[in-house]
Amino acid sequence: PPASQNNEQGSTLRDLLTTTAGKLRLGSTDAGIAFAPVYSTGTASGKSGRTMPNILDDIIASVVENKIPPNRAPKINVKSEIKDEPKDDRKCIQDDCSKLYSDIQYSWICDKHVLWLRDHKNSNNWKLFKECWKQGRPVLVSGMHKKMNFSLWKAESISLDFGNQQADILNCKDSIISNTNVKEFWDGFEDVSKRQKIKNGETALLKLKDWPSGEDFKAMMPARYEDLLKSLPLPEYCSPEGKLNLASHLPGFFVRPDLGPRLCSAYGVAATKDHDIGTTNLHIEVSDVVNILVYVGIAKGNGVLSKSGVLKKFEEEDLDDLLRKRLKDSSELPGALWHIYAGKDADKIREFLQKIAKEQGLEVLPEHDPIRDQSWYVNKKLRQRLLEEYGVKTCTVIQFLGDAIILPAGALHQV
């Protein structure tokens, strides 16, 4: 449009800044140029100590944030804006927020690093979750299986419905992937005698990786898809249409990560001789993830640990007292062992794993990233060294049947 039609708003960036700066009379820099203080950094005397390069930033931020009309000076209550800011979220979390959230059943585990929401039905859970999520901390919500149709998730039910499908099956011991009939995997899920054997007659530790996933999940398993969606914890955040789920607000032209859902099924390590391997190696997810344990199979056959033996293996871990208490509760069924690390420790862990690789005589290529390549399961001995040599503490969580573990993007974990 002609400049005359656009004079007040500014037909160029220079005009926009000039006309806007002339209207802002909330304060001034030492140079005498008007600006709107978006953030108050001054002292009680009013001297902010701001430098010239910051003036442009202030003007631009004001224009963007306050959307000033062309014919009206802005009315910004700076004091009220600052007053409404939360004082210290971290202090609120550490002080347990017991008065603020007295209506929510919750505890802290892993040295107050993980929030445990014990009542999945409480509609106010999201309020405490929000405070925890701001700090990038994992959250555990228990009892999700009580909302689900349990018969849909039994191994025999899935095998009966989809046994004729082909899928990639991973041998967790040597990372060999084969395309095979899904029924073979499910037949051995709770019967060790029907599992594949590898060298020395050892039982294979198999994983049906991400099958089915995304749109395939919805198309292949519509009943299970609906059952899962109605049972998601914290639906405000976790539901695809959740009002606080960023993905639900992105325009269609955005390239989104795989938002799932995906079914991850694996044999238990308890039935193998080597308990220093995992079914999911250490890695980072690119988006926030909610993982619900919908079924725990009890394996039978020669060489399988008894229930007391499995519990003993769990108890050997560096566990929080509340998790030890859950292990002794006969109504709880433990199924997965998680080790979680904060995203800020990624570089230290990467350096540590490269160091261990060199110690073991493995070739460390410049482009090799042990976390991205998911090539390591950090066993107990290595976790101890990681703490002693790099000061990185492991957050150990047991996932029981019906537990949902919600991880922020960037968090490292293995299972």
PATOR-599047 format. One record per residue (C-alpha): residue in one letter; x, y, z. Coordinates in steps of 0.2 Angstrom, whole numbers, padded with zeros to 4 digits, always signed. Example, Ala and Ser with C-alpha at 12.3 -4.5 7.8 and 13.67 -1.06 7.14 Angstrom:
BEGIN
A+0062-0022+0039
S+0068-0005+0036
***
This chain:
BEGIN
P+0000+0000+0000
P+0006+0018-0002
A+0016+0025+0012
S+0003+0038+0016
Q-0010+0025+0020
N+0002+0017+0032
N+0010+0032+0040
E+0006+0029+0058
Q+0011+0011+0059
G+0027+0014+0049
S+0029+0008+0031
T+0047+0002+0035
L+0055-0006+0050
R+0064+0011+0053
D+0047+0020+0052
L+0039+0007+0063
L+0053+0009+0077
T+0053+0028+0075
T+0034+0031+0077
T+0033+0018+0091
A+0047+0025+0101
G+0039+0042+0100
K+0024+0035+0108
L+0032+0026+0122
R+0033+0037+0137
L+0035+0025+0151
G+0054+0028+0154
S+0070+0033+0147
T+0088+0028+0145
D+0103+0038+0150
A+0103+0044+0132
G+0086+0051+0134
I+0077+0040+0121
A+0060+0034+0126
F+0057+0015+0128
A+0046+0003+0136
P+0054-0008+0150
V+0048-0026+0146
Y+0059-0033+0160
S+0063-0022+0175
T+0082-0024+0179
G+0084-0007+0188
T+0088-0003+0206
A+0078+0006+0218
S+0085+0023+0213
G+0078+0020+0195
K+0095+0019+0186
S+0095+0004+0175
G+0112+0004+0169
R+0106-0001+0151
T+0117+0002+0136
M+0113+0008+0119
P+0112-0009+0110
N+0098-0014+0122
I+0087+0000+0117
L+0082-0008+0100
D+0079-0024+0108
D+0067-0016+0121
I+0058-0007+0107
I+0056-0022+0096
A+0050-0033+0111
S+0037-0020+0116
V+0030-0018+0098
V+0029-0037+0097
E+0022-0041+0115
N+0011-0026+0117
K+0004-0024+0099
I+0002-0005+0101
P-0013+0003+0091
P-0007+0017+0080
N-0018+0031+0088
R-0016+0026+0106
A-0002+0027+0119
P+0001+0010+0127
K-0005+0007+0145
I+0006-0005+0153
N+0007-0009+0171
V+0025-0014+0173
K+0023-0017+0192
S+0008-0029+0190
E+0017-0039+0176
I+0032-0042+0188
K+0021-0045+0203
D+0012-0059+0193
E+0028-0068+0189
P+0031-0084+0200
K+0044-0080+0213
D+0053-0097+0213
D+0046-0112+0205
R+0061-0123+0211
K+0059-0117+0229
C+0040-0122+0228
I+0045-0139+0222
Q+0058-0142+0235
D+0047-0136+0249
D+0034-0150+0244
C+0020-0138+0240
S+0010-0147+0253
K-0002-0132+0256
L-0004-0127+0238
Y-0008-0145+0233
S-0016-0153+0248
D-0030-0160+0237
I-0018-0170+0227
Q-0011-0187+0232
Y+0008-0187+0227
S+0025-0191+0233
W+0043-0187+0228
I+0055-0201+0223
C+0073-0202+0217
D+0079-0188+0229
K+0064-0177+0224
H+0069-0178+0205
V+0053-0188+0200
L+0035-0183+0204
W+0024-0198+0208
L+0005-0194+0206
R-0003-0208+0215
D-0022-0205+0211
H-0024-0205+0192
K-0042-0200+0193
N-0039-0183+0202
S-0044-0169+0189
N-0031-0157+0198
N-0016-0167+0194
W-0011-0156+0180
K-0008-0141+0191
L+0006-0149+0201
F+0012-0158+0185
K+0014-0141+0177
E+0025-0134+0191
C+0036-0150+0189
W+0036-0150+0170
K+0043-0132+0170
Q+0059-0139+0177
G+0060-0154+0165
R+0058-0167+0178
P+0050-0185+0174
V+0033-0189+0181
L+0026-0205+0186
V+0007-0208+0187
S+0001-0225+0194
G-0015-0235+0192
M-0018-0231+0173
H-0023-0250+0170
K-0038-0248+0181
K-0046-0237+0167
M-0042-0249+0153
N-0050-0265+0146
F-0036-0277+0152
S-0042-0291+0141
L-0037-0281+0126
W-0019-0281+0131
K-0015-0299+0136
A-0001-0307+0126
E-0013-0321+0120
S-0026-0309+0115
I-0014-0299+0104
S-0006-0315+0097
L-0024-0322+0092
D-0028-0306+0083
F-0012-0302+0074
G-0001-0318+0075
N-0001-0319+0056
Q+0007-0302+0054
Q+0026-0299+0049
A+0037-0287+0059
D+0055-0283+0064
I+0061-0293+0079
L+0077-0287+0088
N+0088-0299+0097
C+0094-0287+0111
K+0110-0297+0115
D+0118-0295+0098
S+0107-0281+0090
I+0102-0293+0075
I+0085-0288+0067
S+0075-0301+0058
N+0058-0300+0049
T+0048-0314+0056
N+0030-0320+0060
V+0023-0310+0075
K+0016-0327+0082
E+0033-0334+0085
F+0037-0319+0097
W+0021-0320+0107
D+0021-0339+0108
G+0037-0337+0118
F+0032-0322+0128
E+0027-0332+0144
D+0034-0349+0139
V+0053-0350+0139
S+0053-0367+0131
K+0046-0359+0115
R+0058-0345+0113
Q+0072-0345+0100
K+0089-0351+0105
I+0106-0343+0101
K+0124-0350+0103
N+0127-0361+0118
G+0109-0365+0119
E+0105-0348+0127
T+0088-0341+0126
A+0086-0326+0115
L+0081-0309+0122
L+0069-0303+0109
K+0060-0287+0107
L+0045-0282+0095
K+0051-0265+0092
D+0038-0251+0089
W+0025-0263+0081
P+0013-0256+0076
S+0016-0238+0076
G+0007-0221+0073
E-0006-0222+0059
D-0003-0241+0058
F-0008-0243+0076
K-0024-0234+0074
A-0029-0243+0058
M-0024-0261+0064
M-0030-0259+0082
P-0044-0247+0083
A-0052-0254+0099
R-0035-0254+0108
Y-0031-0236+0101
E-0048-0230+0108
D-0044-0239+0125
L-0027-0231+0126
L-0033-0214+0122
K-0047-0213+0135
S-0034-0220+0148
L-0020-0207+0145
P-0014-0199+0161
L-0015-0180+0162
P-0026-0178+0146
E-0023-0159+0146
Y-0006-0163+0141
C-0005-0181+0135
S-0021-0182+0124
P-0018-0178+0106
E-0032-0165+0107
G-0026-0159+0125
K-0028-0140+0127
L-0010-0139+0134
N-0002-0152+0121
L+0008-0141+0110
A+0007-0153+0096
S-0012-0151+0095
H-0010-0132+0091
L+0003-0133+0077
P-0003-0129+0060
G-0004-0143+0048
F+0011-0138+0038
F+0023-0141+0052
V+0034-0157+0051
R+0030-0166+0068
P+0040-0180+0076
D+0031-0197+0076
L+0018-0194+0090
G+0013-0213+0090
P+0006-0222+0098
R+0017-0237+0097
L+0017-0254+0105
C+0034-0259+0113
S+0035-0278+0119
A+0050-0287+0125
Y+0055-0303+0134
G+0061-0301+0152
V+0079-0300+0156
A+0075-0312+0171
A+0075-0327+0159
T+0092-0324+0152
K+0109-0328+0160
D+0116-0311+0157
H+0107-0298+0167
D+0118-0284+0162
I+0109-0281+0146
G+0093-0271+0143
T+0079-0271+0130
T+0080-0253+0127
N+0098-0245+0127
L+0102-0228+0133
H+0095-0215+0121
I+0086-0198+0120
E+0069-0195+0113
V+0066-0179+0102
S+0049-0176+0109
D+0040-0178+0126
V+0035-0196+0129
V+0022-0205+0139
N+0025-0224+0142
I+0011-0234+0150
L+0015-0252+0156
V-0001-0261+0150
Y+0004-0279+0153
V+0017-0289+0163
G+0019-0307+0158
I+0025-0320+0170
A+0037-0331+0161
K+0038-0350+0165
G+0051-0363+0161
N+0068-0369+0165
G+0080-0356+0171
V+0068-0343+0175
L+0069-0334+0191
S+0055-0336+0203
K+0044-0321+0208
S+0055-0319+0224
G+0071-0320+0213
V+0065-0306+0202
L+0060-0295+0217
K+0078-0299+0224
K+0085-0292+0207
F+0075-0276+0209
E+0080-0274+0227
E+0099-0275+0222
E+0096-0258+0213
D+0099-0241+0221
L+0081-0238+0225
D+0071-0225+0234
D+0062-0231+0250
L+0045-0228+0242
L+0049-0240+0228
R+0056-0253+0240
K+0039-0251+0249
R+0029-0254+0233
L+0040-0270+0229
K+0033-0277+0245
D+0015-0274+0241
S+0008-0290+0234
S-0005-0280+0224
E+0008-0272+0214
L+0016-0281+0199
P+0034-0274+0194
G+0038-0275+0176
A+0052-0264+0170
L+0067-0256+0177
W+0071-0238+0171
H+0087-0228+0173
I+0085-0210+0169
Y+0097-0195+0167
A+0094-0177+0165
G+0097-0169+0148
K+0111-0158+0155
D+0122-0173+0159
A+0122-0179+0141
D+0139-0172+0136
K+0147-0180+0152
I+0139-0197+0148
R+0144-0196+0130
E+0162-0193+0135
F+0161-0207+0148
L+0155-0220+0136
Q+0168-0215+0123
K+0181-0217+0137
I+0174-0234+0141
A+0174-0239+0123
K+0193-0235+0121
E+0196-0245+0137
Q+0188-0260+0129
G+0198-0258+0113
L+0183-0253+0103
E+0186-0241+0088
V+0179-0224+0092
L+0175-0215+0076
P+0174-0195+0075
E+0156-0197+0069
H+0151-0210+0082
D+0139-0204+0095
P+0135-0218+0108
I+0119-0210+0113
R+0112-0207+0096
D+0117-0224+0090
Q+0109-0232+0106
S+0124-0244+0107
W+0126-0245+0126
Y+0116-0252+0141
V+0125-0244+0156
N+0126-0258+0169
K+0127-0257+0187
K+0147-0256+0188
L+0147-0243+0174
R+0133-0233+0183
Q+0144-0233+0199
R+0159-0227+0189
L+0149-0213+0180
L+0144-0206+0198
E+0162-0207+0205
E+0171-0201+0189
Y+0159-0188+0182
G+0147-0184+0197
V+0132-0190+0187
K+0119-0198+0197
T+0107-0211+0190
C+0088-0210+0194
T+0082-0227+0196
V+0063-0230+0193
I+0053-0247+0194
Q+0038-0246+0183
F+0024-0257+0189
L+0009-0263+0180
G-0002-0248+0175
D+0012-0235+0178
A+0014-0221+0166
I+0031-0213+0165
I+0031-0196+0157
L+0048-0190+0151
P+0053-0173+0144
A+0061-0172+0128
G+0080-0173+0130
A+0080-0184+0145
L+0091-0199+0143
H+0085-0216+0148
Q+0087-0235+0146
V+0075-0249+0151
***
